[in-house]
Amino acid sequence: MSDTHNIAILIANGFNEKELVEIQKSLRAQDMVPKMVSSENGVVNGWADNTWGCFFPVDVSINQALASDFDGLIIMGGDKSIQRLAKTAHTNRFVSSFQRVEKPVLALDEASQIIDTETGSVTHLDVSEQDLTETLTTFINDVQVSEPEMELSIAA
């Protein structure tokens, strides 16, 4: 069984760039692989302070992304990003599929606007109110604990 966990990071143009960089560092420090899932093609543009920031490569298009390929989901905040994601029908399909199978989901800032809270549990974090590092640690622990136990049975 592999110790590597793939984490989907759902983003669109206008996401909070500073938070993404911190999240990527934290995930990689725990041998987790962040994968950018977006409605944007090729690259996605961050929002840094009050202007457009850096470009980040998109790993998987939202219309082809499946929750079964990931161990957890982080939905980035940023008003512009959430507005774009809310317009994509695939966003609801992708997010709710994590919730149905009870995989860990972390919604940052405005991201809670695109979540159906009746479908399943979600950890929501308003970064201005709580420490991102502590919440990420909890999320990472949830991913590691929620890994399904694989049992081998050998027919005699």
Phi and psi restraints in degrees (value plus and minus 20) as a CYANA .aco file:
   2 SER   PHI    -101.2   -61.2
   2 SER   PSI     124.1   164.1
   3 ASP   PHI    -109.2   -69.2
   3 ASP   PSI     -23.6    16.4
   4 THR   PHI    -101.5   -61.5
   4 THR   PSI     113.9   153.9
   5 HIS   PHI    -139.2   -99.2
   5 HIS   PSI     108.6   148.6
   6 ASN   PHI    -111.2   -71.2
   6 ASN   PSI     106.0   146.0
   7 ILE   PHI    -135.2   -95.2
   7 ILE   PSI     102.2   142.2
   8 ALA   PHI     -98.5   -58.5
   8 ALA   PSI     111.4   151.4
   9 ILE   PHI    -135.7   -95.7
   9 ILE   PSI      89.2   129.2
  10 LEU   PHI    -105.8   -65.8
  10 LEU   PSI      99.6   139.6
  11 ILE   PHI    -165.1  -125.1
  11 ILE   PSI     140.1   180.1
  12 ALA   PHI    -163.7  -123.7
  12 ALA   PSI     149.5   189.5
  13 ASN   PHI     -71.3   -31.3
  13 ASN   PSI     111.9   151.9
  14 GLY   PHI      81.1   121.1
  14 GLY   PSI     -10.0    30.0
  15 PHE   PHI     -90.5   -50.5
  15 PHE   PSI     142.9   182.9
  16 ASN   PHI     -96.3   -56.3
  16 ASN   PSI      84.6   124.6
  17 GLU   PHI     -84.1   -44.1
  17 GLU   PSI     -62.3   -22.3
  18 LYS   PHI     -80.2   -40.2
  18 LYS   PSI     -63.9   -23.9
  19 GLU   PHI     -84.5   -44.5
  19 GLU   PSI     -60.8   -20.8
  20 LEU   PHI     -80.3   -40.3
  20 LEU   PSI     -65.1   -25.1
  21 VAL   PHI     -80.1   -40.1
  21 VAL   PSI     -63.2   -23.2
  22 GLU   PHI     -84.9   -44.9
  22 GLU   PSI     -60.7   -20.7
  23 ILE   PHI     -84.5   -44.5
  23 ILE   PSI     -65.5   -25.5
  24 GLN   PHI     -79.0   -39.0
  24 GLN   PSI     -64.6   -24.6
  25 LYS   PHI     -81.2   -41.2
  25 LYS   PSI     -64.7   -24.7
  26 SER   PHI     -84.3   -44.3
  26 SER   PSI     -63.2   -23.2
  27 LEU   PHI     -84.8   -44.8
  27 LEU   PSI     -66.6   -26.6
  28 ARG   PHI     -84.0   -44.0
  28 ARG   PSI     -53.5   -13.5
  29 ALA   PHI     -84.3   -44.3
  29 ALA   PSI     -42.6    -2.6
  30 GLN   PHI    -123.3   -83.3
  30 GLN   PSI      -0.6    39.4
  31 ASP   PHI      39.0    79.0
  31 ASP   PSI      13.8    53.8
  32 MET   PHI    -123.9   -83.9
  32 MET   PSI     131.1   171.1
  33 VAL   PHI    -129.7   -89.7
  33 VAL   PSI      88.2   128.2
  34 PRO   PHI     -96.1   -56.1
  34 PRO   PSI     112.3   152.3
  35 LYS   PHI    -143.4  -103.4
  35 LYS   PSI     102.7   142.7
  36 MET   PHI     -97.6   -57.6
  36 MET   PSI     102.6   142.6
  37 VAL   PHI    -135.5   -95.5
  37 VAL   PSI     106.3   146.3
  38 SER   PHI    -170.6  -130.6
  38 SER   PSI     139.0   179.0
  39 SER   PHI    -103.0   -63.0
  39 SER   PSI     -30.3     9.7
  40 GLU   PHI    -101.7   -61.7
  40 GLU   PSI     135.7   175.7
  41 ASN   PHI    -120.0   -80.0
  41 ASN   PSI     105.2   145.2
  42 GLY   PHI      62.7   102.7
  42 GLY   PSI     -82.7   -42.7
  43 VAL   PHI    -157.2  -117.2
  43 VAL   PSI     138.5   178.5
  44 VAL   PHI    -148.4  -108.4
  44 VAL   PSI     121.1   161.1
  45 ASN   PHI    -123.6   -83.6
  45 ASN   PSI     105.0   145.0
  46 GLY   PHI    -100.2   -60.2
  46 GLY   PSI     149.6   189.6
  47 TRP   PHI    -138.9   -98.9
  47 TRP   PSI      99.9   139.9
  48 ALA   PHI    -140.2  -100.2
  48 ALA   PSI      94.9   134.9
  49 ASP   PHI      39.6    79.6
  49 ASP   PSI    -130.6   -90.6
  50 ASN   PHI    -138.9   -98.9
  50 ASN   PSI      10.4    50.4
  51 THR   PHI    -173.2  -133.2
  51 THR   PSI     147.6   187.6
  52 TRP   PHI     -86.0   -46.0
  52 TRP   PSI     123.0   163.0
  53 GLY   PHI    -129.4   -89.4
  53 GLY   PSI    -158.8  -118.8
  54 CYS   PHI    -104.0   -64.0
  54 CYS   PSI     142.8   182.8
  55 PHE   PHI    -116.7   -76.7
  55 PHE   PSI     122.4   162.4
  56 PHE   PHI    -146.3  -106.3
  56 PHE   PSI     120.3   160.3
  57 PRO   PHI     -91.1   -51.1
  57 PRO   PSI     122.5   162.5
  58 VAL   PHI    -111.0   -71.0
  58 VAL   PSI     109.3   149.3
  59 ASP   PHI    -107.5   -67.5
  59 ASP   PSI     -57.6   -17.6
  60 VAL   PHI    -161.7  -121.7
  60 VAL   PSI     113.7   153.7
  61 SER   PHI     -94.3   -54.3
  61 SER   PSI     119.8   159.8
  62 ILE   PHI     -78.0   -38.0
  62 ILE   PSI     -51.6   -11.6
  63 ASN   PHI     -94.5   -54.5
  63 ASN   PSI     -30.4     9.6
  64 GLN   PHI    -136.0   -96.0
  64 GLN   PSI     -22.4    17.6
  65 ALA   PHI     -98.0   -58.0
  65 ALA   PSI     119.3   159.3
  66 LEU   PHI    -146.0  -106.0
  66 LEU   PSI     115.5   155.5
  67 ALA   PHI     -80.8   -40.8
  67 ALA   PSI     -48.6    -8.6
  68 SER   PHI     -84.6   -44.6
  68 SER   PSI     -36.7     3.3
  69 ASP   PHI    -105.8   -65.8
  69 ASP   PSI     -23.4    16.6
  70 PHE   PHI    -151.4  -111.4
  70 PHE   PSI     137.3   177.3
  71 ASP   PHI    -120.1   -80.1
  71 ASP   PSI     -32.5     7.5
  72 GLY   PHI    -187.9  -147.9
  72 GLY   PSI     147.0   187.0
  73 LEU   PHI    -154.5  -114.5
  73 LEU   PSI     113.0   153.0
  74 ILE   PHI    -139.7   -99.7
  74 ILE   PSI     106.2   146.2
  75 ILE   PHI    -125.0   -85.0
  75 ILE   PSI      95.8   135.8
  76 MET   PHI     -92.1   -52.1
  76 MET   PSI     126.4   166.4
  77 GLY   PHI    -104.1   -64.1
  77 GLY   PSI    -196.7  -156.7
  78 GLY   PHI      99.1   139.1
  78 GLY   PSI      96.7   136.7
  79 ASP   PHI     -75.5   -35.5
  79 ASP   PSI     -65.0   -25.0
  80 LYS   PHI     -82.7   -42.7
  80 LYS   PSI     -61.8   -21.8
  81 SER   PHI     -83.4   -43.4
  81 SER   PSI     -66.9   -26.9
  82 ILE   PHI     -85.0   -45.0
  82 ILE   PSI     -58.5   -18.5
  83 GLN   PHI     -79.6   -39.6
  83 GLN   PSI     -62.0   -22.0
  84 ARG   PHI     -88.5   -48.5
  84 ARG   PSI     -64.4   -24.4
  85 LEU   PHI     -84.9   -44.9
  85 LEU   PSI     -54.7   -14.7
  86 ALA   PHI     -84.9   -44.9
  86 ALA   PSI     -43.0    -3.0
  87 LYS   PHI    -104.8   -64.8
  87 LYS   PSI     -24.9    15.1
  88 THR   PHI    -124.5   -84.5
  88 THR   PSI     100.3   140.3
  89 ALA   PHI     -81.8   -41.8
  89 ALA   PSI     -49.9    -9.9
  90 HIS   PHI     -86.5   -46.5
  90 HIS   PSI     -43.4    -3.4
  91 THR   PHI     -80.3   -40.3
  91 THR   PSI     -69.3   -29.3
  92 ASN   PHI     -82.8   -42.8
  92 ASN   PSI     -63.0   -23.0
  93 ARG   PHI     -79.1   -39.1
  93 ARG   PSI     -67.6   -27.6
  94 PHE   PHI     -86.3   -46.3
  94 PHE   PSI     -69.4   -29.4
  95 VAL   PHI     -85.4   -45.4
  95 VAL   PSI     -66.6   -26.6
  96 SER   PHI     -87.1   -47.1
  96 SER   PSI     -46.0    -6.0
  97 SER   PHI     -88.2   -48.2
  97 SER   PSI     -52.2   -12.2
  98 PHE   PHI     -86.0   -46.0
  98 PHE   PSI     -62.6   -22.6
  99 GLN   PHI     -87.0   -47.0
  99 GLN   PSI     -60.2   -20.2
 100 ARG   PHI     -80.8   -40.8
 100 ARG   PSI     -56.9   -16.9
 101 VAL   PHI    -117.5   -77.5
 101 VAL   PSI     -10.5    29.5
 102 GLU   PHI      38.8    78.8
 102 GLU   PSI      21.4    61.4
 103 LYS   PHI    -104.5   -64.5
 103 LYS   PSI     131.2   171.2
 104 PRO   PHI     -81.7   -41.7
 104 PRO   PSI     114.0   154.0
 105 VAL   PHI    -150.6  -110.6
 105 VAL   PSI     109.8   149.8
 106 LEU   PHI    -140.6  -100.6
 106 LEU   PSI      99.1   139.1
 107 ALA   PHI    -128.6   -88.6
 107 ALA   PSI     100.7   140.7
 108 LEU   PHI    -116.9   -76.9
 108 LEU   PSI     117.6   157.6
 109 ASP   PHI      28.4    68.4
 109 ASP   PSI    -139.5   -99.5
 110 GLU   PHI     -89.9   -49.9
 110 GLU   PSI     -28.7    11.3
 111 ALA   PHI     -79.8   -39.8
 111 ALA   PSI     -44.0    -4.0
 112 SER   PHI     -82.8   -42.8
 112 SER   PSI     -37.9     2.1
 113 GLN   PHI     -86.7   -46.7
 113 GLN   PSI     -44.1    -4.1
 114 ILE   PHI    -124.2   -84.2
 114 ILE   PSI      -7.3    32.7
 115 ILE   PHI    -123.3   -83.3
 115 ILE   PSI     116.3   156.3
 116 ASP   PHI    -111.4   -71.4
 116 ASP   PSI      80.0   120.0
 117 THR   PHI     -88.8   -48.8
 117 THR   PSI     -33.8     6.2
 118 GLU   PHI    -101.2   -61.2
 118 GLU   PSI     -40.0     0.0
 119 THR   PHI     -91.9   -51.9
 119 THR   PSI     -57.7   -17.7
 120 GLY   PHI    -198.7  -158.7
 120 GLY   PSI     160.0   200.0
 121 SER   PHI    -102.1   -62.1
 121 SER   PSI     128.0   168.0
 122 VAL   PHI    -162.9  -122.9
 122 VAL   PSI     117.0   157.0
 123 THR   PHI    -107.5   -67.5
 123 THR   PSI     100.7   140.7
 124 HIS   PHI    -127.4   -87.4
 124 HIS   PSI     113.8   153.8
 125 LEU   PHI    -149.0  -109.0
 125 LEU   PSI      99.3   139.3
 126 ASP   PHI    -112.0   -72.0
 126 ASP   PSI      83.5   123.5
 127 VAL   PHI     -76.7   -36.7
 127 VAL   PSI     -48.3    -8.3
 128 SER   PHI     -90.2   -50.2
 128 SER   PSI     -38.2     1.8
 129 GLU   PHI    -121.7   -81.7
 129 GLU   PSI     -47.1    -7.1
 130 GLN   PHI    -148.8  -108.8
 130 GLN   PSI     146.7   186.7
 131 ASP   PHI    -104.5   -64.5
 131 ASP   PSI     100.8   140.8
 132 LEU   PHI     -80.8   -40.8
 132 LEU   PSI     -58.8   -18.8
 133 THR   PHI     -81.4   -41.4
 133 THR   PSI     -65.1   -25.1
 134 GLU   PHI     -83.9   -43.9
 134 GLU   PSI     -62.8   -22.8
 135 THR   PHI     -87.1   -47.1
 135 THR   PSI     -58.5   -18.5
 136 LEU   PHI     -83.1   -43.1
 136 LEU   PSI     -58.9   -18.9
 137 THR   PHI     -81.1   -41.1
 137 THR   PSI     -63.0   -23.0
 138 THR   PHI     -83.6   -43.6
 138 THR   PSI     -64.8   -24.8
 139 PHE   PHI     -80.0   -40.0
 139 PHE   PSI     -66.9   -26.9
 140 ILE   PHI     -80.8   -40.8
 140 ILE   PSI     -62.4   -22.4
 141 ASN   PHI     -82.2   -42.2
 141 ASN   PSI     -60.5   -20.5
 142 ASP   PHI     -82.7   -42.7
 142 ASP   PSI     -60.5   -20.5
 143 VAL   PHI     -82.8   -42.8
 143 VAL   PSI     -65.8   -25.8
 144 GLN   PHI     -86.0   -46.0
 144 GLN   PSI     -56.6   -16.6
 145 VAL   PHI     -95.8   -55.8
 145 VAL   PSI     -54.2   -14.2
 146 SER   PHI    -100.1   -60.1
 146 SER   PSI     -20.6    19.4
 147 GLU   PHI     -82.9   -42.9
 147 GLU   PSI     104.5   144.5
 148 PRO   PHI     -84.8   -44.8
 148 PRO   PSI     118.0   158.0
 149 GLU   PHI     -95.1   -55.1
 149 GLU   PSI     109.0   149.0
 150 MET   PHI    -119.6   -79.6
 150 MET   PSI     106.0   146.0
 151 GLU   PHI    -133.9   -93.9
 151 GLU   PSI     118.4   158.4
 152 LEU   PHI    -120.1   -80.1
 152 LEU   PSI     111.8   151.8
 153 SER   PHI    -142.1  -102.1
 153 SER   PSI     111.4   151.4
 154 ILE   PHI    -132.6   -92.6
 154 ILE   PSI     102.6   142.6
 155 ALA   PHI     -94.4   -54.4
 155 ALA   PSI     116.2   156.2
